[in-house]
Amino acid sequence: MNTYSPSLTHDTFAGPLVVSSQRSVVSAEVIKGILLSAAYFAISQLGIETRYDGPMFAVVASVLLPQWRPCLLLMVLSVQDAPGQVVRFDYLGVAGISAIMILMAAIQRVGAPLTMETKEFRGLLRLGLVLVVYGIFSSAVQQHFGLHQQSQTRPYAIIGCLMAMMMVTGYLTHRELSADSLSSVRVQTVTVCILGHIFLMAGLQVFLGPMFGASPQGAEEMRQLFQLMDGGARGMPRLTGPFLSPNILASAPGLFMLIILRYKKTPNISPQFIACFFVIGMTAAFLGGARTMFVFYLVGTAAMTWTLSPRYTILAGVLLAPVIIVMDIPWSNLLVMMRLKDLQSLGVRGELWQATLQYMDTGDWLFGYGLTHFPVFVKTVLGYYGSDPHNWILSAAGMFGVFGLLFYAVLIRKLIRKSFSIQTKERAIAICLLLFLVGREFGNTQYVLNNNPLCCLYWISISLVFFSPPQHDLPQEAA
């Protein structure tokens, strides 16, 4: 008996001790994430020293806390306008963190093991980078031969390099998160804090006015947009939260919710998460007055429910249909709130689409008109500034021609294929991203091929369907 007592003692006590140690590590990471998020948001909102306090804090913290680098990048991407993080300076935060990631990748030359999913994602990245190189070359040809003038205020070479940087940064973020066993805890903690900050700012704007928390530059820009200042028929202005655009306020929470879903330990979606996704999404869509996002969150919720249980989804639809018909729902008021009272009018989008379709010829559809010609065209034809046609088909074709549409076709094909994967959670994320990228950006600025920092958030979100977060050495209760 004595011969086996040491082994017996080890088997009896080692397991609980290890689990207890793991729980302590997880709890410490959660506390660190909350404190780091609180510090970043406080610094970006106060702007005590400069208009770029927030991005500078994020870059410095990325050097001192390399394991938190991807999470700090997410924080930077969640604030677009504040006294300490004015738009344009968010590029500083993304570029700084990106430079650190690229430098470390070059020095180490060895990252996380390349799984089949990571290789597939890297192939998509390469296709995007080839497309950007083509866009820069096409713009140079268009400008040199006087075919389509490129914007003087948006140099096409710089725009193309920013596009490439956003894509590469999204990929490197994917690699770093894939290699860290604690990424699940850190990302979930920080993303929940991000959502809390977004809705805190939007909620305060409901009571203190739509310009609360904005930088002086952002406030001035909002004053020029009537729909952001005047309540109109819906009775309240379109709010922006910590962003400059109500459409971003409506869409960003959806992407952050998908990030939370991917990093949850359970392979399936819980009904509680679906309910949270619906409530958070619909609230964001209402505050931002975003019509496309209103539809997205409805369809996205149905898609998540379908992946969880097709049978119960059909049953719920059958049971709810008579209830909806019988209920006296004020549809006219809802249409007013979503700015859909006049279904025949698409406003500025209609003007942009009509002008673009009339302008583009066969050569433009085949080869594109360059990365920065569209602002010149809109200013000349319509008399106001516009950086994008607010339609992914017109945008991709305009900048890159048929090659841009080919890239979207590859991306859509990959998302459709992932939508039929075995894992319920992976299917739901792929379906929601497919709806988001194709549906939401059918009537809004497309960011998959863009120089805006939000392009980086899109590529991080796309990476969610190409890998599973490492889950070893963590207690299951931590999820």
C-alpha positions in Angstrom: 0.0 0.0 0.0 2.8 2.4 0.9 4.3 1.8 -2.6 1.2 3.5 -4.2 0.6 6.2 -1.6 2.7 9.0 -3.3 1.0 8.4 -6.6 -2.4 8.3 -4.8 -1.6 11.6 -3.0 -0.5 13.2 -6.3 -3.7 12.1 -8.2 -5.9 13.2 -5.3 -4.5 16.7 -4.8 -2.7 17.7 -8.0 -6.0 18.2 -10.0 -7.7 20.6 -7.6 -4.5 22.5 -7.1 -4.0 23.0 -10.9 -7.6 24.0 -11.4 -7.4 26.5 -8.5 -4.2 28.0 -10.0 -5.8 28.3 -13.4 -8.8 30.0 -11.9 -6.5 32.5 -10.2 -4.8 33.2 -13.4 -8.1 33.8 -15.2 -9.4 36.0 -12.5 -6.2 38.1 -12.6 -6.5 38.5 -16.4 -10.1 39.6 -16.1 -9.2 42.3 -13.5 -6.3 43.4 -15.7 -8.6 43.7 -18.7 -11.1 45.8 -16.8 -8.5 48.1 -15.4 -6.7 48.5 -18.8 -10.0 49.2 -20.5 -11.1 51.7 -17.9 -7.8 53.5 -18.2 -7.9 53.7 -21.9 -11.4 54.9 -22.2 -10.9 57.5 -19.5 -7.8 58.8 -21.2 -9.4 58.9 -24.6 -12.5 60.7 -23.3 -10.7 63.3 -21.2 -8.0 64.3 -23.7 -6.1 66.2 -21.0 -2.8 66.7 -23.0 -3.5 66.2 -26.7 -6.0 65.1 -29.2 -4.3 61.7 -29.4 -3.9 60.8 -25.8 -5.8 57.6 -26.3 -3.9 56.2 -29.3 -0.5 57.1 -27.6 -1.6 55.3 -24.5 -2.5 52.2 -26.5 0.8 52.2 -28.4 2.9 52.6 -25.2 0.8 49.9 -23.4 1.4 47.6 -26.5 5.1 47.9 -25.9 4.9 47.3 -22.2 2.2 44.6 -22.3 2.7 42.6 -25.5 0.2 39.9 -24.5 -2.5 42.6 -24.5 -1.6 44.0 -27.9 -4.5 42.6 -29.9 -7.0 43.8 -27.2 -5.5 47.3 -27.2 -6.0 47.3 -30.9 -9.7 46.5 -30.5 -10.0 49.3 -28.0 -8.5 51.8 -30.5 -11.0 50.5 -33.1 -13.9 51.1 -30.8 -13.4 54.9 -30.5 -13.5 57.2 -33.5 -14.2 60.6 -31.9 -13.4 61.8 -28.4 -11.4 64.7 -27.0 -8.4 62.4 -26.6 -8.9 60.4 -29.8 -9.9 62.5 -32.8 -10.6 60.8 -36.1 -7.4 60.6 -38.2 -5.5 60.1 -34.9 -7.0 56.7 -34.6 -4.7 55.9 -37.6 -1.9 56.7 -35.2 -3.0 54.0 -32.8 -3.6 51.4 -35.4 -0.3 52.2 -37.3 1.7 52.2 -34.1 0.4 48.8 -32.9 0.7 47.5 -36.4 4.3 48.5 -36.7 5.1 46.7 -33.4 3.3 43.6 -34.6 5.1 43.6 -38.0 8.5 44.3 -36.3 8.1 41.4 -33.8 6.9 39.1 -36.6 10.0 40.0 -38.6 12.4 39.5 -35.6 10.9 36.3 -34.4 10.2 34.9 -37.8 8.3 32.1 -36.1 4.7 32.5 -35.1 1.9 30.2 -34.2 1.8 26.9 -36.1 0.1 27.3 -39.5 -3.1 25.3 -39.4 -5.2 24.7 -42.6 -7.6 27.4 -41.5 -4.7 29.9 -41.0 -3.3 29.0 -44.3 -6.7 29.6 -45.9 -7.0 33.0 -44.2 -3.5 33.9 -45.3 -4.4 33.0 -48.9 -7.4 35.4 -48.7 -5.0 38.1 -47.3 -2.6 37.5 -50.3 -5.4 37.9 -52.7 -6.4 41.2 -51.0 -2.8 42.5 -51.1 -2.5 41.7 -54.8 -5.7 43.6 -55.4 -4.3 46.6 -53.6 -1.1 46.5 -55.6 -3.3 46.4 -58.8 -5.3 49.4 -57.5 -2.2 51.5 -56.9 -0.9 50.6 -60.4 -4.2 51.3 -62.0 -4.5 54.6 -60.3 -1.0 55.6 -61.5 -1.9 54.7 -65.1 -5.3 56.5 -64.9 -3.6 59.7 -63.5 -0.6 59.6 -65.9 -2.6 59.1 -69.1 -5.4 61.5 -68.0 -8.1 58.8 -68.1 -9.6 59.3 -64.6 -8.3 62.0 -62.3 -7.3 60.8 -58.8 -8.0 62.9 -55.7 -5.2 65.3 -54.8 -6.2 65.3 -51.1 -6.2 61.5 -51.0 -3.0 60.4 -52.6 -3.6 56.9 -54.1 -0.3 55.5 -53.0 -0.9 56.4 -49.4 -4.5 55.1 -49.6 -3.3 51.8 -51.0 -0.6 51.4 -48.4 -3.1 52.1 -45.6 -5.4 49.4 -47.1 -2.6 46.9 -47.1 -1.6 47.8 -43.5 -5.2 47.3 -42.2 -5.4 43.8 -43.9 -1.9 42.8 -42.6 -2.7 44.0 -39.1 -5.9 42.0 -39.0 -4.0 38.9 -40.0 -1.2 39.4 -37.5 -3.9 40.0 -34.8 -5.3 36.6 -35.8 -1.9 35.0 -35.5 -1.2 36.4 -32.0 -4.6 35.5 -30.7 -4.2 32.0 -32.1 -1.0 31.5 -30.2 -2.1 32.6 -26.8 -4.1 30.3 -24.5 -5.4 33.2 -22.5 -6.6 35.1 -25.5 -10.1 33.8 -24.9 -10.3 35.4 -21.4 -8.6 38.7 -22.4 -10.7 39.3 -25.6 -14.0 38.5 -23.9 -13.2 40.8 -21.0 -12.1 43.7 -23.2 -14.9 43.3 -25.7 -17.5 43.4 -23.0 -15.9 46.6 -21.7 -15.9 48.0 -25.2 -19.7 47.4 -25.6 -20.3 48.9 -22.1 -18.4 52.0 -23.2 -20.2 52.3 -26.5 -23.6 52.2 -24.9 -22.6 54.3 -21.9 -21.7 57.1 -24.3 -24.8 56.6 -26.5 -27.0 56.5 -23.4 -25.6 59.8 -22.1 -26.2 61.3 -25.5 -29.9 60.5 -25.2 -30.1 62.7 -22.1 -27.2 65.2 -22.6 -27.5 65.8 -26.4 -26.0 64.1 -29.5 -22.6 66.0 -29.1 -21.9 64.8 -25.6 -18.4 63.2 -25.5 -17.4 64.5 -29.0 -14.2 66.3 -29.7 -14.5 70.0 -30.8 -13.7 68.9 -34.4 -16.3 66.1 -34.2 -19.0 68.4 -32.8 -18.4 70.9 -35.6 -18.7 68.1 -38.2 -22.0 66.9 -36.6 -23.5 70.4 -36.6 -23.2 70.3 -40.4 -25.4 67.1 -40.6 -29.0 68.0 -40.0 -30.1 64.4 -39.3 -27.6 64.1 -36.5 -28.9 67.3 -34.7 -32.6 67.4 -35.5 -35.0 64.9 -34.1 -37.4 65.2 -37.1 -40.2 62.8 -37.4 -38.6 60.1 -35.3 -38.4 62.5 -32.3 -34.7 62.1 -31.6 -31.5 62.7 -33.5 -29.4 59.9 -34.9 -26.8 59.2 -32.2 -23.2 58.3 -32.8 -21.8 57.1 -29.4 -18.0 57.3 -29.4 -18.0 57.3 -33.2 -18.7 60.0 -35.9 -21.2 58.0 -37.8 -24.6 56.6 -36.6 -24.2 53.7 -39.0 -21.0 52.7 -37.3 -22.7 53.0 -33.9 -25.3 50.6 -35.2 -22.9 48.1 -36.8 -19.8 48.0 -34.6 -21.6 46.3 -31.6 -22.7 43.5 -34.0 -19.0 42.7 -34.9 -17.9 42.9 -31.2 -20.8 40.5 -30.3 -19.5 38.0 -32.9 -16.0 38.3 -31.4 -17.4 37.5 -28.0 -19.3 34.5 -29.4 -16.2 33.1 -31.0 -14.2 33.3 -27.8 -16.8 31.6 -25.6 -15.7 28.1 -24.6 -18.9 26.3 -25.5 -19.2 25.0 -29.0 -22.9 25.9 -29.3 -24.8 29.1 -29.0 -26.9 29.6 -25.9 -30.4 31.1 -26.0 -29.2 33.8 -23.6 -26.5 34.9 -26.1 -29.0 35.1 -28.9 -31.3 37.2 -26.8 -28.4 39.5 -25.9 -27.4 39.8 -29.5 -31.0 40.8 -30.5 -31.5 43.3 -27.7 -28.0 44.9 -28.1 -28.2 45.0 -31.9 -31.7 46.4 -32.1 -30.9 49.0 -29.5 -27.8 50.1 -31.5 -29.8 50.2 -34.7 -32.5 52.3 -33.1 -30.1 54.8 -31.5 -28.2 55.2 -34.8 -31.4 55.1 -36.9 -29.7 52.6 -39.2 -32.2 50.8 -41.5 -29.8 48.1 -42.9 -28.6 47.2 -39.4 -32.2 46.9 -38.2 -32.8 44.2 -40.8 -29.4 42.6 -40.2 -30.0 42.1 -36.5 -33.4 40.6 -37.2 -32.1 38.2 -39.8 -28.9 37.5 -37.9 -30.9 36.6 -34.8 -33.0 34.2 -36.9 -29.8 32.7 -38.4 -28.3 32.1 -35.0 -31.5 30.5 -33.8 -31.6 28.3 -36.9 -28.1 27.0 -36.4 -29.0 26.2 -32.8 -32.2 24.4 -33.7 -33.9 24.5 -37.1 -36.9 22.7 -35.8 -37.6 25.1 -33.0 -36.9 28.1 -35.3 -39.7 26.9 -37.6 -42.0 26.2 -34.7 -41.4 29.7 -33.2 -42.1 31.3 -36.6 -45.3 29.4 -37.0 -46.4 30.3 -33.5 -45.4 34.0 -33.6 -46.9 34.7 -37.1 -50.5 34.8 -35.9 -49.6 36.8 -32.8 -47.8 39.4 -34.9 -50.9 39.6 -37.3 -53.3 40.0 -34.4 -51.2 42.5 -32.4 -51.8 46.2 -33.1 -48.2 47.0 -34.0 -47.7 50.7 -34.9 -45.9 49.9 -38.2 -46.1 53.5 -39.4 -44.4 54.7 -36.3 -41.7 52.1 -36.7 -41.1 53.1 -40.3 -40.8 56.7 -39.2 -38.2 55.8 -36.5 -36.2 53.9 -39.1 -36.5 56.7 -41.6 -38.5 54.5 -43.9 -41.7 56.5 -44.1 -41.1 57.3 -47.8 -40.1 54.0 -49.3 -39.6 55.5 -52.7 -36.7 57.6 -51.7 -33.2 56.5 -50.9 -31.9 60.0 -50.2 -28.2 60.6 -50.8 -27.6 56.9 -51.5 -30.0 57.0 -54.4 -28.2 60.0 -55.9 -24.8 58.3 -55.5 -26.0 55.0 -57.1 -27.8 56.7 -60.0 -24.9 58.9 -60.8 -22.3 56.1 -60.5 -24.3 53.7 -62.7 -24.8 56.3 -65.4 -21.1 57.3 -65.3 -19.4 53.9 -65.3 -18.8 52.4 -68.7 -17.7 48.9 -69.8 -14.0 49.8 -69.3 -14.6 51.0 -65.7 -16.5 47.7 -64.9 -13.6 45.7 -66.3 -10.6 47.6 -65.0 -11.9 50.2 -62.5 -11.2 53.9 -62.3 -8.6 53.9 -59.6 -8.5 54.1 -55.8 -9.4 57.8 -55.3 -11.3 58.9 -58.4 -14.7 58.6 -56.9 -14.4 61.7 -54.6 -13.4 63.7 -57.7 -16.3 62.4 -59.7 -18.9 63.1 -56.9 -17.6 66.6 -56.3 -17.8 67.4 -60.0 -21.2 65.8 -60.7 -23.1 66.2 -57.5 -21.3 69.1 -55.9 -20.6 67.5 -52.5 -17.9 65.3 -51.0 -18.3 61.5 -51.1 -15.5 58.9 -50.6 -17.5 55.8 -51.4 -20.6 54.9 -53.5 -22.2 53.3 -50.4 -22.6 50.0 -52.2 -20.0 47.2 -52.2 -20.6 46.2 -55.8 -20.1 49.8 -57.1 -17.2 50.4 -54.7 -15.2 47.2 -55.5 -15.9 47.5 -59.2 -15.1 51.2 -59.3 -11.7 50.9 -57.5 -10.6 47.5 -58.9 -12.9 46.6 -61.8 -13.9 43.0 -62.2 -10.9 41.9 -60.0 -12.6 43.6 -57.0 -15.8 41.7 -57.7 -13.8 38.5 -58.0 -12.3 39.1 -54.6 -15.8 39.5 -53.1 -16.9 36.3 -54.9 -14.0 34.4 -53.2 -14.8 35.8 -49.8 -18.5 35.1 -50.2 -17.7 31.5 -51.3 -15.6 30.9 -48.3 -18.2 32.3 -45.9 -20.9 30.2 -47.5 -18.7 27.1 -47.2 -18.0 27.9 -43.6 -21.8 28.3 -43.1 -22.1 24.5 -43.5 -19.3 23.6 -41.1 -19.9 21.1 -38.3 -19.5 23.5 -35.3 -22.7 25.4 -34.6 -20.9 28.5 -33.4 -18.7 28.7 -36.5 -21.7 28.3 -38.8 -23.5 31.2 -37.0 -20.6 33.5 -37.3 -20.0 32.7 -40.9 -23.7 33.3 -41.8 -23.8 36.6 -39.8 -20.7 37.9 -41.5 -22.1 36.9 -44.9 -25.2 38.8 -44.1 -23.2 41.7 -42.8 -20.7 42.1 -45.6 -23.2 41.5 -48.4 -26.4 42.9 -46.9 -25.2 45.8 -44.7 -22.7 47.1 -47.2 -25.2 46.9 -50.0 -26.4 50.3 -48.8 -23.4 51.6 -46.8 -19.7 52.3 -47.2 -17.8 49.1 -47.7 -14.9 48.5 -45.4 -13.4 45.2 -46.4 -11.4 47.0 -49.1 -10.8 50.3 -47.4 -8.1 52.5 -45.8 -10.2 53.3 -42.8 -9.2 51.7 -39.4 -12.5 49.9 -39.4 -11.1 47.8 -42.3 -8.8 46.3 -39.7 -11.8 45.4 -37.5 -13.5 43.8 -40.5 -10.4 41.6 -41.2 -10.2 40.6 -37.5 -13.9 39.6 -37.7 -13.4 37.6 -40.9 -10.5 35.7 -39.2 -13.1 34.4 -36.6 -14.3 31.8 -39.1 -10.8 30.6 -39.9 -9.6 29.5 -36.4 -10.6 28.4 -33.0 -9.2 30.2 -30.0 -6.7 28.0 -28.0 -8.5 26.5 -25.0 -6.0 24.3 -23.4 -4.9 24.7 -19.8 -8.0 26.8 -18.9 -10.8 25.7 -16.5 -14.0 25.3 -18.3 -15.8 27.4 -15.7 -13.9 30.4 -16.9 -15.9 30.6 -20.1 
